[in-house]
Amino acid sequence: MVVQKRKRYKKKRYVVPVIIICLIVAIRIALPYVIKNYVNKVLADIPGYYGQVEDIDLSIIRGAYSIDGLYLKKVHANSKTPFLDFKKTDISIEWKSLLHGKIVSEIEMTQPTVIYVFEDQQLDSSEAKTEDWSKALTDLVPIDINNLTVKNGTVAFVQLTAEPSIDLHLKQVNLSATNLRNVVEKVRTLPSEIHATAISIGNGNVNLNGNLNLVKEIPDMDLSLSLENANVTALNDFTKYYAGIDFSSGSFDLFGELAIADGYLKGSFKPILKDAKLLGKEDGFLDTLWEGFVGFFKFILKNHKQNTLATKIPIEGDLNNVNTKIWPTVTRIFKNAWIKAYKGVIDDDINFEDASKGADKLIEKESKKEKRKAKQKD
């Protein structure tokens, strides 16, 4: 009798660990499918879009999972081009932060592509709202993101119905961002720092630096941008369609500053054409006549000492009604031509406080409107 009890005890002693090991193995096998279904559900809940992921790879030891082949497309679109196409995204837990009681992730994206097809984005009336995007982001990564890295990405604006079709793109996009939070801040603050480089069409060098608060319906930001030494002939499809001119040679620079606070934007952009020449040899008579007319004014308005045509374009207002100030833009063309040529640098004369003041004025204005309406009702 005692011997039989000992045998049963020995069997239980081995059976329980085996059951536990089998459960762990089963959970490990099932987890990638569970996570994949969850990610696909989050993508499906974005109105106006549909998408999915091809595969999920899980690494329990690293505390990480990799999303392979994530894409997102418009529901109603003429083209087959996905809006988002992320080849590989690695999301991992930062163990040193976990030891201090904080759940912090690190994200590394390899060869992500974002292509904005103009015609596709205009088709659907049930557009995804900005809060849908912020919700999707926090659902996929419901923790703080200590480091976000993008390697060899691509961003493009495409207009297929233009003749010729327009393709403005950035390639070799490398980006690093720190301290991205999913907590909505009650006060205006820019907790995240961002740095990015890229190559533009015409092989120009792009640099972006600044700070932002990403997880808002309209992200707050304070950014500076420079694009230098792009071959201006790469813009010919764009300028031909919108302005009826093209270039035979020259280079293009762009320097800009942009600040947004609670949906109020304040910024400026400084385009500079250097050594630019018009009148392509293959143009027809009317094209040549128009470009000759434009070239005449270009001759008058360019700075002959620096051989540049430049201006500084201020933009300001509620993002639902942004205004470009025409008169200052025109007068600054003359300033560059006849008084002092604009320098190829970021002027650093716009900051987040400027946008915050504009947002405060807008809020005050809206508040006064509401009070007047209330008095009229009474």
Secondary structure, DSSP 8 states (H G I E B T S, - for coil): -HHHHHHHHHHHHHHHHHHHHHHHHHHHHHHHHHHHHHHHHHHHTSTTEEEE-SEEEEETTTTEEEEEEEEEEESS-SS---SEEEEEEEEEE-HHHHTTT--EEEEEEEEEEEEEEHHHHHH-SS---HHHHHHHHHHHS-SEEEEEEEEEEEEEEEETTSSS-EEEEEEEEEEEEEEE--S--SS----EEEEEEEEETTS-EEEEEEEEE-SSSS-EEEEEEEEEEEEGGGGHHHHHHHHS---SEEEEEEEEEEEEETTEEEEEEEEEEEEEE---TT--HHHHHHHHHHHHHHHHHSBTTTTEEE--EEEEEETTS-EE-HHHHHHHHHIIIII----SS------HHHHHHHHHHHHHHHHHHHHHHHHHH-
